[in-house]
Amino acid sequence: MFKRDLCDLCGDCLVRCQWIEADKAQAVAWMKAMINGEKTPVIDQCITCYACNEYCPKSAAPFDLIAELQEKFQILPRDQIEQTEARFTFSGEMRPVPPADRIMNICVFGKTDGHLIAGRLYDLPQIGGKPYFCWIMFSHMGAESIQEKHAREYVDRLAATGAKEIVCFHDDCYTMLRRYAPEYGIDVPFRAIHLSEYLVEYLTSHKDEITPLNMAIAYQRPCASRHTPEKERFIDEVFNLCGVKRVNRTYDREDALCCAGVKLLLGKGDPRPDVERNVKDAKDAGAAAMVCLCPMCMHSLAGVAAENNLPVIFLGDLARMALGEISPPV
């Protein structure tokens, strides 16, 4: 939710944006207009990477204002949004979930990226599929109200498992539970655990089995991490435990560059030039591989990265490599 009382119209959110061209005067003018409910070029130029929320020095959540106006001015056709909502809406009877104190929610990635959820790392009860889809993608579509509409059923279904802890395989699921649900006034009656925190716990308890990978890597920070930057310490700890060095590069941490895959969804042009500069930045910084937290980022970067002989590794697979379960890239 945009917090008008916190916004001091400094313009930093738009000046620092990597997708919008604006100096301070233009940024302030556009922010004033948007606060008044007016359409500005920001509505069309924004690719919904959420970075402005992290850039804002007052935590006013400017993206939430942009998202509200993107829905108001319909950046995507309403029928496309409705069809997408119908595709992810679950109907039918819920399957019983065996009782467990800790369960992993794999969202909808069991079918699309099941190879990333393999090995003993994931030897814990799992749930997934449409009933446990987190709906965050709709804030990428100018339809944040759809996200809010389904948030309570999402939390309620997770709570119905009876688990005390839900490990979130996907960054978006964690974002819904830690950031959006509380803002919607929804109580989350269990502890949400981010995948990176879970990996730190697992690797720490199996330290004697780790062989340091001794590899320089570039990290691809996903969009949703903008909402929960406090977990960055777990990402760094995973790298430390695996014996890899996170290279210092231009597009990292607060200055991370979105994988740009959402440009295809929004019809905002070819993402390839953006992926090329991202991959080049990683190579120039001395990285031997790119590590991703989000499977969607992997899909977006894979082609160009392969052309540049830069392997793309999922964060969980990095842990499996360090444990000797799968082989690191040659």
C-alpha positions in Angstrom: 0.0 0.0 0.0 1.4 3.4 -1.0 2.0 5.5 2.1 1.3 9.1 1.0 2.2 10.5 4.4 5.7 9.1 4.1 6.5 10.3 0.6 8.5 13.5 0.6 8.6 13.8 -3.2 12.4 13.4 -3.3 12.1 11.6 -6.7 14.7 9.0 -5.9 12.4 6.1 -6.8 12.1 7.2 -10.4 15.6 8.8 -10.8 17.3 5.5 -9.8 14.9 3.4 -11.9 16.8 1.4 -14.6 13.8 1.4 -16.9 12.5 5.0 -16.7 14.4 8.1 -17.9 13.8 10.9 -15.5 15.8 13.6 -13.8 14.8 14.9 -10.4 12.4 17.6 -11.6 10.6 15.2 -14.0 10.4 12.5 -11.3 8.8 14.9 -8.8 6.4 16.1 -11.4 5.3 12.6 -12.3 5.0 11.5 -8.7 2.7 14.5 -8.0 0.6 13.7 -11.0 0.3 10.0 -10.0 -0.6 10.9 -6.4 -3.4 12.8 -7.9 -4.5 9.7 -9.9 -3.2 10.9 -13.2 -1.6 8.8 -15.9 2.1 9.5 -16.6 4.7 7.9 -18.9 5.7 5.9 -15.8 2.6 3.7 -16.1 3.7 2.4 -19.5 7.5 2.4 -19.0 7.5 0.5 -15.7 8.3 -3.2 -16.1 7.1 -4.0 -12.5 10.5 -4.9 -11.0 9.5 -3.5 -7.6 12.9 -1.8 -7.3 11.4 1.6 -6.5 10.0 0.3 -3.2 13.6 -0.6 -2.1 15.0 2.6 -3.4 12.6 4.8 -1.5 14.4 6.2 1.5 11.1 6.7 3.4 9.6 3.3 2.7 6.6 4.9 1.1 6.1 2.0 -1.4 5.9 4.0 -4.6 5.5 0.8 -6.7 2.2 0.2 -5.0 1.0 3.5 -6.3 2.2 2.7 -9.8 0.6 -0.7 -9.6 -2.7 0.9 -8.6 -2.6 3.2 -11.6 -1.5 0.4 -14.0 -4.7 -1.4 -13.0 -6.8 1.7 -13.3 -5.5 2.4 -16.8 -5.4 -1.3 -17.8 -1.9 -1.9 -19.1 -3.0 -5.3 -20.2 -6.4 -6.2 -21.7 -9.0 -7.3 -19.1 -9.8 -10.5 -21.0 -6.1 -11.5 -20.8 -6.1 -11.0 -17.1 -9.3 -12.9 -16.6 -8.1 -15.8 -18.7 -4.9 -15.9 -16.6 -6.8 -15.8 -13.4 -9.0 -18.7 -14.6 -6.0 -20.7 -15.5 -4.6 -20.6 -12.0 -7.9 -20.8 -10.0 -8.3 -24.1 -8.3 -11.7 -25.8 -8.1 -12.4 -29.3 -6.7 -11.6 -31.1 -3.5 -8.3 -30.6 -1.7 -6.1 -33.6 -1.3 -5.3 -34.5 2.3 -1.9 -33.5 3.6 -0.1 -35.8 6.0 0.5 -34.0 9.3 4.0 -32.5 9.7 5.4 -29.6 11.6 7.3 -28.4 8.6 6.2 -28.6 4.9 7.6 -27.1 1.7 5.4 -25.3 -0.7 6.7 -25.8 -4.2 4.0 -23.5 -5.7 3.4 -24.5 -9.4 7.0 -25.5 -10.1 6.5 -29.2 -9.7 5.4 -29.5 -13.3 7.5 -26.8 -14.9 10.8 -27.2 -13.1 10.6 -30.4 -11.1 14.2 -31.1 -11.8 15.1 -28.3 -9.5 13.3 -30.0 -6.6 15.3 -33.2 -6.4 17.7 -34.8 -4.0 17.9 -35.2 -0.3 17.7 -31.4 0.3 14.0 -31.7 -0.5 13.3 -34.8 1.6 10.5 -33.2 3.5 6.7 -33.2 3.0 5.7 -31.1 0.0 2.6 -29.4 -1.3 2.1 -27.6 -4.6 0.0 -27.0 -7.6 -2.9 -24.5 -8.1 -4.3 -24.7 -4.6 -0.9 -23.3 -3.3 -0.2 -20.7 -6.1 0.7 -17.4 -4.5 -0.7 -15.0 -7.1 2.1 -12.5 -7.0 2.5 -12.6 -10.7 -0.7 -10.4 -11.0 1.2 -7.4 -9.7 3.3 -7.8 -12.8 0.2 -7.6 -14.9 -1.4 -4.5 -13.7 -3.9 -6.5 -11.7 -2.8 -6.3 -8.1 -6.5 -6.6 -7.0 -6.5 -10.2 -8.3 -3.5 -10.8 -6.1 -5.3 -9.4 -3.0 -8.5 -11.2 -4.0 -6.9 -14.6 -3.6 -4.5 -13.9 -0.8 -6.7 -15.1 2.0 -7.5 -18.4 0.4 -3.8 -19.0 -0.2 -2.9 -18.4 3.4 -5.9 -20.4 4.7 -5.0 -23.4 2.5 -1.4 -23.3 3.8 -2.7 -23.0 7.4 -5.1 -25.9 6.9 -2.0 -28.2 6.6 -1.5 -27.7 10.3 2.2 -27.1 9.8 4.0 -24.8 12.1 6.5 -23.9 9.4 6.1 -23.5 5.7 9.3 -23.5 3.6 8.8 -21.4 0.5 10.5 -22.8 -2.6 9.7 -19.7 -4.6 10.6 -16.1 -3.6 7.1 -14.9 -4.6 5.4 -17.2 -2.1 7.6 -15.9 0.7 6.8 -12.3 -0.4 3.1 -13.0 -0.2 3.4 -14.4 3.3 5.9 -11.9 4.7 4.9 -8.6 2.9 1.5 -8.6 1.2 -0.7 -10.8 3.4 0.0 -8.7 6.6 -0.7 -5.6 4.6 -4.0 -7.0 3.5 -4.9 -7.6 7.2 -4.4 -11.4 6.9 -3.0 -13.3 9.9 -0.3 -15.8 8.9 -0.6 -18.4 11.7 2.7 -20.3 10.8 6.3 -19.3 10.3 7.3 -18.7 6.7 10.8 -19.8 5.9 12.6 -18.6 2.8 14.4 -21.2 0.7 17.8 -19.5 1.4 17.2 -19.7 5.2 16.3 -23.4 4.8 19.5 -24.0 2.8 21.6 -22.3 5.4 20.1 -24.6 8.1 20.6 -27.7 6.0 24.2 -26.9 4.9 25.2 -26.0 8.5 23.9 -29.3 9.8 25.9 -31.1 7.1 29.1 -29.1 7.1 31.3 -32.2 7.3 29.9 -33.3 3.9 30.7 -30.0 2.1 33.5 -29.7 -0.5 34.0 -26.0 -1.2 33.3 -25.2 -4.8 36.0 -22.5 -5.1 34.1 -20.7 -7.9 33.4 -17.1 -8.6 29.7 -16.5 -9.2 27.3 -13.7 -10.1 24.0 -13.6 -8.3 20.8 -12.8 -10.1 18.5 -11.2 -7.6 14.8 -11.7 -8.4 12.2 -9.0 -8.4 10.3 -10.2 -5.4 13.4 -9.9 -3.2 12.9 -6.2 -3.4 10.1 -6.7 -0.9 12.1 -8.8 1.6 15.7 -7.5 1.4 16.4 -8.6 5.0 16.9 -12.2 3.8 20.0 -11.2 1.7 22.2 -12.3 4.6 21.0 -15.9 4.1 21.9 -15.7 0.4 25.4 -14.6 1.3 25.6 -17.3 4.0 24.7 -20.0 1.4 27.5 -18.8 -0.8 29.9 -18.8 2.2 28.9 -22.4 3.1 29.3 -23.6 -0.5 32.7 -22.0 -0.8 31.9 -19.6 -3.7 32.7 -16.0 -4.1 30.0 -13.5 -5.0 31.6 -11.1 -7.4 31.3 -7.4 -7.1 29.4 -6.3 -10.2 27.3 -3.3 -11.3 24.0 -5.2 -11.3 23.9 -6.6 -7.8 22.1 -6.1 -4.4 20.1 -2.8 -4.6 21.3 -2.2 -8.1 20.3 -5.6 -9.4 18.9 -5.7 -12.9 15.6 -7.5 -13.5 15.9 -10.6 -15.7 13.6 -8.6 -18.1 11.4 -11.7 -18.8 8.3 -9.7 -17.8 8.8 -7.5 -20.8 7.4 -10.3 -23.0 4.3 -10.6 -20.7 3.7 -6.8 -20.9 4.5 -6.5 -24.6 7.4 -4.0 -23.8 9.8 -5.2 -26.4 12.6 -7.7 -26.8 14.4 -8.5 -23.4 17.5 -9.7 -25.1 19.5 -6.5 -25.0 18.8 -6.2 -21.3 19.8 -9.9 -20.7 23.0 -9.3 -22.8 24.1 -6.4 -20.6 23.3 -8.4 -17.5 25.3 -11.4 -18.6 28.2 -9.2 -19.9 28.3 -7.5 -16.5 28.6 -10.9 -14.8 31.4 -12.0 -17.2 33.3 -8.7 -16.9 33.3 -9.1 -13.1 35.0 -12.4 -13.4 32.1 -14.8 -12.7 32.3 -18.4 -13.9 28.6 -18.9 -13.4 25.3 -17.1 -12.6 23.3 -18.3 -9.7 19.6 -17.7 -9.6 17.0 -17.9 -6.9 14.0 -17.8 -9.2 13.3 -20.4 -11.9 11.8 -17.7 -14.2 15.1 -15.8 -14.1 16.9 -18.9 -15.2 14.6 -19.3 -18.2 15.1 -15.6 -19.1 18.9 -15.7 -18.8 19.7 -19.2 -20.1 20.0 -18.6 -23.8 22.3 -15.6 -23.7 24.3 -17.0 -20.8 24.9 -20.3 -22.8 26.1 -18.3 -25.8 28.7 -16.7 -23.4 29.7 -20.0 -21.8 28.3 -18.9 -18.5 26.4 -21.7 -16.7 23.1 -20.7 -14.9 22.7 -22.5 -11.6 19.7 -22.7 -9.3 20.6 -21.8 -5.7 19.4 -25.2 -4.4 21.5 -26.9 -7.0 24.6 -24.9 -5.8 24.0 -26.5 -2.4 23.7 -29.9 -3.9 27.0 -29.4 -5.8 28.7 -28.5 -2.6 27.3 -31.6 -0.9 28.6 -33.8 -3.8 25.1 -34.8 -4.9 25.5 -33.4 -8.4 28.5 -32.2 -10.3 29.5 -28.6 -10.7 29.8 -27.1 -14.3 33.0 -27.9 -16.0 
